[in-house]
Amino acid sequence: MYGNDGVNDALASYSVNQSTGLLQDLNSRYGFNSFYVDGPPYTVLASNQYVYGAFTDGDYDNLDGYLRQSDGALLAINITRPAPAVFVAPGGMLNFAAADASNHLSLIVNCATGGTDQVATYGVDVETGNLWTNSSCTTMPSSAVGNTQSTAMAYSGKILAVGGTKGVQLFNFSGTTEATTRTSPLLAGVNINRVIWDPSNHLYAISQASNKLYVLNVTSSGVTEAPESPLTIASPREIIVQPK
């Protein structure tokens, strides 16, 4: 769980009582010294072994890894995280990790200062938590939705949604090869702050600027907006979908 006490950001671990829903603090937390956390900061690997996230300003050196212990508490670990080929450091950034269904990660990469956001593909060594990549700044697909503000991987692990200042865009994700562009920008011109999927390939997106919740139906033949979409919500901040 990510939280903020008004001054500092932190990642904390809790167990859930399945009967009551109550949380128990596992006394495992990592503070981030008043750094700005850009979006939902973490993702859990499909195997439930590791947690990854860029917990500060998205700088390359701040992509961290954590091992889930037997009780669920997190333990910070040292990981290798190679940058895509032709990446420029300092200046380049990695951010917005999202795990697929088979122990791979997507990461939003800005290969150099002032560059365009791109989608990188990473594999995970499940023995160590180390990351590896064959992605290159010259071959990764570019986002067309401005500055990325949120990403979400479909339950299938095959579709990545990227929400940004100019809408939301979908990418095909395989985990072993470069991602490919699936759609042009959807909800073009709408500032999308958070995106999240349900298990039935519905994509939910909130826009804080317009006080709207958008619902998209994603199928193999295309994307349509649900009849009730968008819904007006006063000052939306976050969104979570509880699967049935």
C-alpha positions as CSV (number, residue, x, y, z in Angstrom):
1,M,0.0,0.0,0.0
2,Y,1.3,3.5,-0.9
3,G,0.5,6.4,1.4
4,N,1.4,10.0,2.2
5,D,1.4,11.6,5.7
6,G,1.3,15.1,4.2
7,V,5.1,15.3,4.1
8,N,6.6,12.0,3.1
9,D,5.6,9.2,0.7
10,A,6.0,5.6,1.8
11,L,5.3,2.0,0.8
12,A,3.9,-0.2,3.5
13,S,2.8,-3.8,3.8
14,Y,-0.4,-5.1,5.4
15,S,-2.1,-8.5,5.6
16,V,-5.8,-8.8,5.1
17,N,-8.2,-10.8,7.4
18,Q,-10.2,-12.7,4.9
19,S,-13.2,-13.0,7.3
20,T,-13.4,-9.3,8.4
21,G,-11.5,-7.4,5.8
22,L,-9.4,-5.7,8.5
23,L,-5.8,-4.8,7.8
24,Q,-2.9,-5.7,10.0
25,D,0.3,-3.7,9.7
26,L,3.3,-5.9,8.9
27,N,5.8,-3.2,10.0
28,S,7.4,-3.2,6.6
29,R,7.6,0.3,5.2
30,Y,10.0,2.3,3.0
31,G,9.9,6.1,3.0
32,F,10.9,8.3,0.1
33,N,11.9,11.6,1.7
34,S,9.3,14.0,0.4
35,F,10.0,13.0,-3.2
36,Y,7.1,13.3,-5.6
37,V,5.5,10.0,-6.5
38,D,4.1,10.1,-10.0
39,G,1.0,7.9,-10.2
40,P,0.4,4.5,-8.6
41,P,3.9,3.7,-7.8
42,Y,4.2,-0.1,-7.7
43,T,3.3,-3.3,-9.4
44,V,3.3,-6.9,-8.2
45,L,4.9,-9.6,-10.4
46,A,2.6,-12.4,-11.5
47,S,4.4,-14.9,-9.4
48,N,3.7,-12.7,-6.3
49,Q,7.4,-12.8,-5.5
50,Y,8.5,-9.2,-6.2
51,V,7.2,-5.7,-6.2
52,Y,8.6,-3.0,-8.5
53,G,8.2,0.7,-8.8
54,A,9.8,4.1,-9.5
55,F,9.0,5.7,-6.2
56,T,10.5,9.1,-6.6
57,D,10.7,11.3,-9.7
58,G,11.0,8.5,-12.2
59,D,14.8,8.8,-12.5
60,Y,16.5,5.7,-13.8
61,D,18.3,5.1,-10.6
62,N,15.1,5.1,-8.6
63,L,13.5,2.0,-10.1
64,D,13.5,-0.3,-7.0
65,G,12.7,-3.9,-6.3
66,Y,11.2,-5.5,-3.2
67,L,10.9,-9.2,-2.2
68,R,7.7,-10.4,-0.7
69,Q,8.5,-12.5,2.4
70,S,6.4,-15.5,3.6
71,D,4.1,-13.2,5.7
72,G,3.7,-10.7,2.9
73,A,6.1,-8.1,4.3
74,L,8.4,-6.4,1.8
75,L,12.1,-6.6,1.9
76,A,14.2,-4.1,-0.2
77,I,16.6,-5.9,-2.5
78,N,19.4,-4.7,-4.8
79,I,18.4,-5.4,-8.4
80,T,20.0,-4.9,-11.8
81,R,17.9,-2.8,-14.1
82,P,19.6,-2.3,-17.5
83,A,18.4,0.5,-19.6
84,P,17.2,0.0,-23.2
85,A,19.8,0.4,-25.9
86,V,20.7,4.0,-26.8
87,F,19.3,5.2,-23.5
88,V,20.9,8.5,-22.3
89,A,21.7,8.8,-18.6
90,P,21.5,11.1,-16.8
91,G,18.4,12.6,-18.3
92,G,16.6,9.4,-19.3
93,M,13.8,8.1,-17.1
94,L,12.1,4.8,-16.3
95,N,8.6,4.9,-14.7
96,F,5.2,3.3,-14.4
97,A,6.0,-0.4,-14.1
98,A,3.1,-2.7,-15.0
99,A,3.3,-6.5,-14.7
100,D,1.8,-8.9,-17.2
101,A,0.5,-12.5,-16.5
102,S,3.9,-14.2,-17.1
103,N,6.6,-12.4,-15.1
104,H,7.3,-9.6,-17.5
105,L,7.0,-5.8,-16.9
106,S,6.2,-2.9,-19.1
107,L,7.9,0.3,-18.3
108,I,7.4,3.8,-19.7
109,V,10.8,5.1,-20.9
110,N,11.9,8.6,-21.8
111,C,15.2,7.9,-23.4
112,A,16.6,11.4,-23.0
113,T,15.8,14.8,-21.6
114,G,12.8,16.1,-23.5
115,G,12.2,12.9,-25.3
116,T,8.9,11.2,-26.1
117,D,7.4,8.5,-23.8
118,Q,7.9,5.0,-25.1
119,V,6.9,1.5,-24.0
120,A,9.7,-0.8,-22.9
121,T,9.5,-4.6,-22.3
122,Y,11.4,-6.2,-19.4
123,G,11.8,-9.8,-18.3
124,V,12.4,-10.8,-14.6
125,D,14.8,-13.4,-13.3
126,V,12.5,-15.0,-10.7
127,E,15.5,-16.3,-8.7
128,T,17.0,-12.9,-8.1
129,G,14.4,-10.3,-9.1
130,N,16.9,-8.8,-11.6
131,L,15.5,-7.2,-14.7
132,W,16.6,-7.7,-18.3
133,T,15.5,-6.1,-21.6
134,N,16.1,-6.3,-25.3
135,S,14.2,-3.1,-25.9
136,S,15.9,-0.3,-27.7
137,C,15.1,3.4,-27.9
138,T,15.1,3.1,-31.7
139,T,12.5,0.3,-31.8
140,M,10.1,0.8,-28.9
141,P,6.7,2.2,-29.8
142,S,6.1,5.8,-28.8
143,S,3.0,7.0,-26.9
144,A,0.8,9.7,-28.5
145,V,-1.0,10.8,-25.4
146,G,1.5,13.4,-24.1
147,N,3.0,13.0,-20.6
148,T,2.1,9.6,-19.2
149,Q,0.2,9.7,-15.9
150,S,-0.9,6.1,-15.5
151,T,-0.5,2.7,-17.0
152,A,-2.5,-0.6,-16.5
153,M,-2.0,-4.1,-17.8
154,A,-5.1,-6.1,-18.8
155,Y,-5.7,-9.3,-16.9
156,S,-4.7,-11.3,-19.9
157,G,-1.3,-9.5,-19.9
158,K,-1.7,-8.8,-23.6
159,I,-2.9,-5.2,-23.6
160,L,-1.3,-2.2,-22.0
161,A,-3.3,0.9,-21.4
162,V,-1.4,4.2,-21.2
163,G,-3.2,7.3,-19.9
164,G,-1.8,10.7,-20.4
165,T,-2.4,14.4,-20.7
166,K,-3.9,13.9,-24.2
167,G,-6.0,10.8,-23.8
168,V,-5.5,7.1,-23.5
169,Q,-3.8,4.6,-25.9
170,L,-3.6,0.8,-26.1
171,F,-0.6,-1.3,-26.9
172,N,-0.2,-5.0,-27.7
173,F,2.1,-6.6,-25.1
174,S,3.8,-10.0,-25.5
175,G,6.5,-9.9,-22.8
176,T,9.1,-11.4,-25.2
177,T,9.2,-8.9,-28.0
178,E,8.7,-5.1,-28.4
179,A,5.2,-3.9,-27.7
180,T,3.2,-2.7,-30.7
181,T,0.7,0.1,-31.1
182,R,-2.9,-1.2,-30.9
183,T,-4.9,2.0,-31.2
184,S,-4.5,5.6,-31.9
185,P,-5.3,7.9,-29.0
186,L,-8.7,7.3,-27.4
187,L,-10.6,10.1,-25.6
188,A,-8.3,12.4,-27.5
189,G,-7.6,15.7,-25.8
190,V,-8.9,14.5,-22.4
191,N,-6.4,14.6,-19.5
192,I,-6.5,11.1,-18.1
193,N,-5.0,10.6,-14.6
194,R,-5.7,7.0,-13.8
195,V,-6.6,3.9,-15.9
196,I,-7.6,0.4,-14.6
197,W,-9.1,-2.8,-16.1
198,D,-11.7,-5.3,-14.9
199,P,-11.4,-9.0,-15.8
200,S,-13.8,-8.6,-18.7
201,N,-11.7,-6.2,-20.7
202,H,-13.5,-3.1,-19.7
203,L,-11.1,-0.1,-19.2
204,Y,-12.0,2.6,-16.7
205,A,-10.3,6.0,-16.9
206,I,-10.7,9.0,-14.7
207,S,-10.0,12.6,-15.6
208,Q,-9.5,14.9,-12.6
209,A,-9.6,18.0,-14.8
210,S,-13.0,17.2,-16.3
211,N,-14.5,15.4,-13.2
212,K,-15.4,12.4,-15.4
213,L,-15.2,8.6,-15.3
214,Y,-14.9,7.0,-18.7
215,V,-15.7,3.4,-19.4
216,L,-14.4,1.6,-22.6
217,N,-15.3,-1.8,-23.9
218,V,-12.2,-3.4,-25.5
219,T,-12.6,-6.3,-27.9
220,S,-10.6,-8.0,-30.7
221,S,-12.6,-5.9,-33.2
222,G,-12.1,-2.6,-31.6
223,V,-12.9,-0.2,-28.8
224,T,-16.3,1.3,-28.0
225,E,-17.4,3.7,-25.2
226,A,-20.0,2.3,-22.8
227,P,-23.5,3.8,-23.2
228,E,-23.4,5.4,-19.7
229,S,-19.9,6.9,-20.2
230,P,-18.8,9.4,-19.2
231,L,-20.1,9.7,-15.6
232,T,-19.7,12.9,-13.7
233,I,-17.9,12.5,-10.4
234,A,-16.9,15.5,-8.2
235,S,-13.2,15.7,-7.7
236,P,-12.2,12.1,-8.6
237,R,-8.7,11.1,-7.2
238,E,-8.2,7.4,-7.5
239,I,-10.1,4.3,-8.8
240,I,-10.1,0.6,-7.9
241,V,-12.2,-2.2,-9.5
242,Q,-13.4,-5.1,-7.3
243,P,-13.8,-8.2,-9.5
244,K,-16.9,-10.1,-8.9
